[in-house]
Amino acid sequence: MSSKILIIGACGQIGTELTTKLREIHGVSNVIASDINTRNLDLVNSGPFEIIDAKNYNAIKDCCQQNNVKTVYLMAALLSATGEKYPMEAWDLNMNSLFHVLNLAKKKVIDKIFWPSSIAVFGPTTPNENTPQHTICEPTTVYGITKQVGERWCEYYHNKYGVDVRSLRYPGIISHKAMPGGGTTDYAVEIYHEVLKTGKYECFLSKNTRLPMMFMEDAIKATTDLMAADAKKLTIRSGYNLSAISFTPEEIAESIKAQIPDFTISYKPDFRQAIADSWPSSIDDNVARKDWNWSHDYNLMEMTSEMLKQLKKKYNS
Ligand SMILES: NC(=O)c1ccc[n+]([C@@H]2O[C@H](COP(=O)([O-])OP(=O)(O)OC[C@H]3O[C@@H](n4cnc5c(N)ncnc54)[C@H](O)[C@@H]3O)[C@@H](O)[C@H]2O)c1
């Protein structure tokens, strides 16, 4: 049986598009999508799909052994804003799911893991601009703590047991297919939907909050490029800094107004402002650029054009 890929948490914002791309690269039947629910019917009906709880070690193991799965992309997690509401659930899901796949690799059931980290590993004591790869990481959110600790475990399993685990510190990801799942950068997706639905948007972050962001196409390219990279070239087994664009709510609104002049934005910061304030405003990703030739394609204006084009099609169909 040819070796297969398993995506855990495939129905989410990133998993939806990652599944499509991996199926393009490896063939539909070689990529098994899984999630805890079948909410995303387009994804569920697009190829092999299984219900798998990421907290259930035996369910992951059985799927891997029965299907000759050798590579796992672990995308299930509780994100930053939801994690602040349910801290113990975030710890439970984010850590146990990671241990399950790390231990399956340690036992040689699987060969390779992708596990996403986040800019949430950084905190208020981290240098705010052009945050380097190696720097102070004192996260103040539960989500950030799980990502920081997760990175330490990834590096530990690589050094101690030779586990081939690869990870990226994703910035806020902007996309038009699945909606985001409870993060602090969700505003940068919601804004495009609201401009087309109502012509206005009330932002939950203040207008000058600058955060690192990335268009989904670039995030998927980074993920597949990192996984295809020669293991010998990888110098980071915790999480690679990854960067594309940084902007404020005011700047994304300006990029929209350039195409839809009547659009208006107002600001009503909520609890997510404190999370955003603890994160860097821009990231230095030179190590990723050097090790596996990472580069991004989309700037803010190009992303806005593509988001509006794709969402107009969606709302008009
Ligand atoms: N989206 C971003 O901007 C962003 C930024 C940084 C890091 N990340 C990381 O990337 C990964 C994917 O993020 P996303 O935005 O696609 O998240 P999401 O919330 O959109 O999707 C997560 C998916 O996991 C599923 N899930 C939840 N509990 C599960 C369980 N017990 N078992 C199986 N599946 C379960 C959900 O149903 C959902 O489909 C996460 O690790 C996240 O921390 C995302």
The ligand as an ORCA input file, in Angstrom:
! r2SCAN-3c Opt
* xyz 0 1
  N      -5.437     30.756     11.497
  C      -4.423     31.468     11.959
  O      -4.366     32.688     11.774
  C      -3.315     30.776     12.737
  C      -2.211     31.547     13.151
  C      -1.200     30.918     13.878
  C      -1.256     29.557     14.121
  N      -2.332     28.833     13.698
  C      -2.364     27.397     14.014
  O      -2.684     26.634     12.868
  C      -3.478     25.491     13.244
  C      -4.771     25.485     12.457
  O      -5.437     26.705     12.717
  P      -6.839     27.062     12.041
  O      -6.887     28.535     11.955
  O      -7.084     26.251     10.841
  O      -7.814     26.615     13.227
  P      -9.404     26.395     13.184
  O      -9.925     26.685     14.529
  O      -9.974     27.114     12.012
  O      -9.494     24.836     12.882
  C      -9.205     23.867     13.836
  C      -9.935     22.601     13.455
  O      -9.671     21.638     14.472
  C     -10.867     20.944     14.738
  N     -10.838     20.378     16.087
  C     -11.086     20.987     17.271
  N     -10.983     20.114     18.291
  C     -10.641     18.937     17.728
  C     -10.379     17.649     18.257
  N     -10.459     17.383     19.577
  N     -10.058     16.666     17.382
  C      -9.996     16.887     16.052
  N     -10.233     18.082     15.501
  C     -10.547     19.096     16.335
  C     -11.989     21.955     14.564
  O     -13.230     21.325     14.311
  C     -11.462     22.766     13.367
  O     -11.962     22.245     12.162
  C      -3.654     25.600     14.760
  O      -2.654     24.844     15.402
  C      -3.424     27.057     15.042
  O      -2.951     27.249     16.344
  C      -3.363     29.422     13.023
*
